[in-house]
Amino acid sequence: MPTPDDLYEVHPEIDVPAGLHLVAGLTGFSDAGGAVGQLNDHLNEMLDTTVVAEFDADILLDYRARRPIISFDQDHLTEYRPPRLTLSLARDELGSPFLLLTGFEPDFLWGRFVAAVLDLVERFQVSDTTWVHSIPMPVPHTRPIGVTVSGNRFDLIESLSVWRPHTQVPSNVLHLLEYRLYERGDSVAGFVLLVPHYLADTEFPSAAIASIESLSAATGLIFPTDRLREEGRDFIGKIDEQLGTNHELGKLVSTLEERYDAYMADNTPRSPLTDIDGELPSADEIAAELEKFLASRRHGDDDRSST
């Protein structure tokens, strides 16, 4: 069986300063609103990054569950895009260096993968670890995306965490990494974005912006957001157009707004998703109506991209 050292290869020629922040986001589980996928794509595209360690996809990934993309051009194959899981040295907008762990969530060998990441944390003397993921919740898109904060950064928990439940949830591998870091007493914070569940299956730019803002709050790093904010304004504007022409849909969103506002004003430990009696609001109509809108929007984008 492979050991933690077998799971990755370090590029020793890359000079990594000691004591950097580690920022992490892995795709494959509960990426509501495409928050983590957009975050990874955006940071890798907009920032100066250099891979310092790469994990072995052939060991960690179930290819039959998440098949790689290959391009077909009429009668031949032109490009194969293998999945990647990498640790990179990146620089924010002000040139401050940090470490960035992005890519797929491993399907196999979670314990050894986490042990491998902990080895890298020690090797590069990481100062703190911050990671993000997102889950769908019955909250309105017209309010700021809230977060639940975990870990031992109690300043962040106190100032930013809007929901602190006692519950059991399906875990991802970064939960396990946080758990091990917490056990060791290393500085760690996890941000769970609470994304409107009727937008969970689309790429919601506001979710990506919220993930970036969470990382900035935890690390002080500065990331570019202008393009995402422009896309977010366009996205919200088109949804609001849909709400303006559909009275029932607008009424349902208003109900979510009332419950959200009552929770934020009340500041009690009950769920922000329920009414005073603890009942979950039904938003199936919202999902159905907005899915029609989003489907038409996607088709329009496809038409524009073909011209």
C-alpha positions as CSV (number, residue, x, y, z in Angstrom):
1,M,0.0,0.0,0.0
2,P,1.3,3.5,-0.8
3,T,2.6,5.6,2.1
4,P,1.9,9.3,2.5
5,D,5.2,10.1,0.8
6,D,4.1,8.0,-2.2
7,L,1.1,10.3,-2.8
8,Y,2.9,13.4,-3.9
9,E,6.0,14.8,-5.6
10,V,7.7,18.0,-4.4
11,H,9.5,20.3,-6.8
12,P,12.5,21.1,-4.6
13,E,13.9,23.7,-7.0
14,I,11.0,26.0,-6.0
15,D,12.0,28.3,-3.1
16,V,9.1,28.5,-0.7
17,P,9.4,31.0,2.2
18,A,8.7,29.6,5.6
19,G,5.6,30.7,7.6
20,L,3.1,31.3,4.8
21,H,-0.7,31.1,4.9
22,L,-2.2,27.9,3.4
23,V,-5.4,28.4,1.5
24,A,-7.4,25.3,0.4
25,G,-10.5,24.5,-1.6
26,L,-11.1,21.1,-3.2
27,T,-14.0,20.2,-5.5
28,G,-16.1,17.0,-5.6
29,F,-18.6,17.4,-2.7
30,S,-21.3,19.9,-2.0
31,D,-20.0,22.8,-4.0
32,A,-23.2,24.8,-3.9
33,G,-23.3,27.7,-6.3
34,G,-20.0,26.5,-7.7
35,A,-18.2,28.5,-5.0
36,V,-15.1,26.4,-4.7
37,G,-14.8,25.6,-8.4
38,Q,-15.1,29.3,-9.3
39,L,-12.7,30.2,-6.6
40,N,-10.0,27.7,-7.8
41,D,-10.4,28.7,-11.4
42,H,-10.3,32.4,-10.6
43,L,-7.3,32.3,-8.4
44,N,-5.3,30.1,-10.7
45,E,-6.2,32.3,-13.7
46,M,-5.7,35.7,-12.1
47,L,-2.7,35.1,-9.8
48,D,0.9,34.2,-10.4
49,T,1.2,30.6,-9.3
50,T,3.9,28.0,-9.4
51,V,3.3,24.3,-8.5
52,V,5.5,23.2,-5.6
53,A,3.9,19.7,-5.0
54,E,1.6,17.6,-7.1
55,F,-0.5,14.6,-5.9
56,D,-0.8,11.4,-7.8
57,A,-4.3,11.2,-9.4
58,D,-3.9,7.6,-10.4
59,I,-3.7,6.7,-6.7
60,L,-6.3,9.1,-5.2
61,L,-9.0,9.4,-7.9
62,D,-11.8,7.1,-8.9
63,Y,-11.8,7.9,-12.6
64,R,-15.0,6.0,-13.3
65,A,-16.9,8.2,-10.8
66,R,-15.4,11.4,-12.1
67,R,-14.3,10.9,-15.7
68,P,-11.7,13.2,-17.2
69,I,-12.6,15.4,-20.2
70,I,-11.2,14.5,-23.6
71,S,-11.8,16.6,-26.7
72,F,-13.0,15.1,-30.0
73,D,-12.6,16.9,-33.3
74,Q,-14.7,15.3,-36.0
75,D,-12.6,12.2,-36.4
76,H,-9.7,12.4,-33.9
77,L,-8.9,13.2,-30.3
78,T,-7.2,16.5,-29.7
79,E,-6.8,17.1,-26.0
80,Y,-6.9,15.1,-22.8
81,R,-7.2,17.1,-19.6
82,P,-6.2,15.0,-16.6
83,P,-7.5,16.0,-13.2
84,R,-4.9,17.7,-10.9
85,L,-4.5,18.2,-7.2
86,T,-1.7,20.6,-6.5
87,L,0.0,22.7,-3.9
88,S,1.1,26.0,-5.4
89,L,3.1,29.0,-4.4
90,A,0.9,32.0,-5.2
91,R,1.0,35.7,-4.8
92,D,-1.9,38.0,-4.0
93,E,-2.6,41.4,-5.7
94,L,0.0,43.1,-3.5
95,G,2.6,40.4,-4.2
96,S,2.3,38.7,-0.8
97,P,3.1,34.9,-1.1
98,F,0.9,32.2,0.2
99,L,0.3,28.4,-0.5
100,L,-2.7,27.3,-2.4
101,L,-4.1,23.8,-2.3
102,T,-6.6,23.2,-5.2
103,G,-8.0,20.5,-7.3
104,F,-10.1,17.4,-6.8
105,E,-11.1,15.9,-3.5
106,P,-9.4,12.5,-3.2
107,D,-11.7,9.5,-3.4
108,F,-9.3,7.1,-1.7
109,L,-6.7,7.0,1.1
110,W,-8.0,10.0,3.1
111,G,-5.9,9.3,6.1
112,R,-2.7,9.1,4.1
113,F,-3.6,12.1,2.1
114,V,-4.2,14.2,5.2
115,A,-0.9,12.8,6.6
116,A,0.8,13.9,3.4
117,V,-0.7,17.4,3.7
118,L,0.4,17.6,7.3
119,D,4.0,16.7,6.2
120,L,3.9,19.6,3.7
121,V,2.6,21.9,6.4
122,E,5.6,21.0,8.6
123,R,8.0,21.1,5.7
124,F,7.0,24.6,4.7
125,Q,6.3,25.7,8.3
126,V,2.8,26.9,7.4
127,S,1.5,29.6,9.8
128,D,-2.2,28.9,9.5
129,T,-4.6,27.0,7.3
130,T,-7.9,28.4,5.9
131,W,-10.3,26.4,3.7
132,V,-13.7,26.9,2.2
133,H,-16.7,24.9,1.0
134,S,-20.4,25.6,0.4
135,I,-23.7,24.0,1.1
136,P,-27.2,24.7,-0.2
137,M,-29.6,26.3,2.3
138,P,-33.1,27.9,2.0
139,V,-31.9,31.5,2.3
140,P,-32.6,34.4,-0.1
141,H,-30.2,35.5,-2.8
142,T,-31.1,39.1,-1.9
143,R,-29.2,38.9,1.4
144,P,-25.4,38.6,2.0
145,I,-24.2,35.0,1.9
146,G,-23.7,33.9,5.5
147,V,-21.0,31.6,6.8
148,T,-20.5,29.0,9.5
149,V,-16.9,29.1,10.8
150,S,-15.1,26.2,12.4
151,G,-11.6,25.6,13.8
152,N,-9.7,27.4,16.5
153,R,-9.7,31.0,15.1
154,F,-12.1,32.1,17.7
155,D,-11.9,35.8,16.6
156,L,-13.3,34.7,13.2
157,I,-16.0,32.5,14.7
158,E,-17.2,35.3,17.0
159,S,-17.2,38.0,14.3
160,L,-18.4,36.1,11.2
161,S,-20.2,32.8,12.1
162,V,-24.0,33.4,11.7
163,W,-25.0,29.8,12.4
164,R,-23.6,27.5,15.0
165,P,-25.5,24.2,14.9
166,H,-25.1,21.0,16.9
167,T,-25.4,18.4,14.1
168,Q,-23.8,15.6,12.2
169,V,-23.0,16.2,8.5
170,P,-21.3,14.2,5.7
171,S,-17.6,15.1,5.8
172,N,-15.1,15.9,3.1
173,V,-11.4,15.4,3.3
174,L,-10.7,19.0,4.4
175,H,-12.9,18.4,7.4
176,L,-10.5,15.7,8.3
177,L,-7.5,17.9,7.7
178,E,-9.0,20.6,9.9
179,Y,-9.7,18.0,12.6
180,R,-6.1,16.8,12.6
181,L,-4.7,20.4,12.6
182,Y,-7.0,21.2,15.5
183,E,-5.8,18.2,17.4
184,R,-2.2,19.4,16.9
185,G,-3.0,22.9,18.0
186,D,-2.2,24.4,14.6
187,S,-4.1,27.5,13.6
188,V,-7.0,26.5,11.3
189,A,-10.3,28.0,10.1
190,G,-13.0,26.4,7.9
191,F,-15.7,28.5,6.2
192,V,-19.0,26.9,5.2
193,L,-20.9,29.2,2.8
194,L,-24.6,29.1,3.1
195,V,-25.7,29.4,-0.5
196,P,-29.4,29.8,-1.6
197,H,-30.4,26.3,-2.4
198,Y,-32.4,27.3,-5.5
199,L,-29.1,28.5,-7.0
200,A,-27.0,25.5,-5.8
201,D,-26.8,23.8,-9.2
202,T,-25.5,26.8,-11.1
203,E,-22.4,29.0,-11.0
204,F,-23.4,31.8,-8.6
205,P,-20.7,34.5,-8.8
206,S,-21.7,35.9,-5.4
207,A,-20.7,32.5,-3.8
208,A,-17.2,32.8,-5.3
209,I,-17.0,36.4,-4.0
210,A,-18.1,35.3,-0.5
211,S,-15.4,32.6,-0.5
212,I,-12.7,35.2,-1.4
213,E,-13.9,37.6,1.2
214,S,-13.8,34.8,3.8
215,L,-10.2,34.0,2.9
216,S,-9.2,37.6,3.0
217,A,-10.8,38.0,6.5
218,A,-8.8,35.1,7.7
219,T,-5.4,35.8,6.1
220,G,-5.3,39.5,5.2
221,L,-4.5,38.5,1.6
222,I,-5.9,40.7,-1.2
223,F,-7.5,39.0,-4.2
224,P,-8.9,40.4,-7.4
225,T,-12.7,40.4,-7.6
226,D,-13.7,43.0,-10.2
227,R,-14.6,40.5,-12.9
228,L,-16.6,38.3,-10.5
229,R,-18.5,41.3,-9.1
230,E,-19.4,42.4,-12.6
231,E,-20.6,38.9,-13.4
232,G,-22.5,38.9,-10.1
233,R,-24.3,42.1,-10.8
234,D,-25.4,40.8,-14.2
235,F,-26.5,37.5,-12.7
236,I,-28.5,39.1,-9.9
237,G,-30.0,41.6,-12.3
238,K,-31.4,38.9,-14.5
239,I,-32.8,37.0,-11.6
240,D,-34.5,40.2,-10.3
241,E,-36.0,40.6,-13.7
242,Q,-37.5,37.2,-13.4
243,L,-38.9,38.0,-9.9
244,G,-40.4,41.2,-11.2
245,T,-42.5,39.4,-13.7
246,N,-43.6,36.5,-11.5
247,H,-45.7,37.5,-8.5
248,E,-45.7,34.1,-6.8
249,L,-42.0,33.7,-7.2
250,G,-41.5,37.1,-5.7
251,K,-43.7,36.3,-2.8
252,L,-41.8,33.1,-2.0
253,V,-38.5,35.0,-2.0
254,S,-40.0,37.6,0.3
255,T,-40.9,34.8,2.7
256,L,-37.3,33.7,2.8
257,E,-36.2,37.3,3.3
258,E,-38.6,37.7,6.3
259,R,-37.3,34.6,8.0
260,Y,-33.7,35.5,7.3
261,D,-34.1,39.0,8.7
262,A,-36.0,37.7,11.7
263,Y,-33.2,35.3,12.5
264,M,-30.5,37.9,12.1
265,A,-32.4,40.3,14.4
266,D,-33.2,37.7,16.9
267,N,-29.6,36.3,17.1
268,T,-30.7,33.1,18.8
269,P,-29.1,29.7,18.2
270,R,-32.0,28.2,16.2
271,S,-31.5,27.6,12.5
272,P,-31.7,30.7,10.2
273,L,-33.5,28.4,7.7
274,T,-36.7,27.8,9.7
275,D,-39.6,29.9,10.9
276,I,-40.5,30.4,14.6
277,D,-42.1,27.0,14.8
278,G,-39.0,25.3,13.4
279,E,-40.6,24.5,10.1
280,L,-38.5,24.5,6.9
281,P,-39.9,26.8,4.2
282,S,-40.7,25.0,0.9
283,A,-39.0,26.6,-2.0
284,D,-39.6,24.0,-4.7
285,E,-41.5,26.6,-6.8
286,I,-38.4,28.9,-6.6
287,A,-36.2,26.1,-7.8
288,A,-38.5,25.2,-10.6
289,E,-39.0,28.8,-11.9
290,L,-35.4,29.8,-11.6
291,E,-34.2,26.6,-13.2
292,K,-36.2,27.6,-16.3
293,F,-34.6,31.0,-16.2
294,L,-31.1,29.6,-15.7
295,A,-31.6,27.1,-18.5
296,S,-32.6,29.9,-20.9
297,R,-29.6,31.9,-19.7
298,R,-27.2,29.0,-20.3
299,H,-28.7,28.5,-23.8
300,G,-28.2,32.2,-24.5
301,D,-24.6,32.0,-23.4
302,D,-24.1,29.0,-25.7
303,D,-25.5,30.9,-28.6
304,R,-23.2,33.9,-28.0
305,S,-20.2,31.7,-27.7
306,S,-20.9,30.1,-31.1
307,T,-20.9,33.4,-32.9
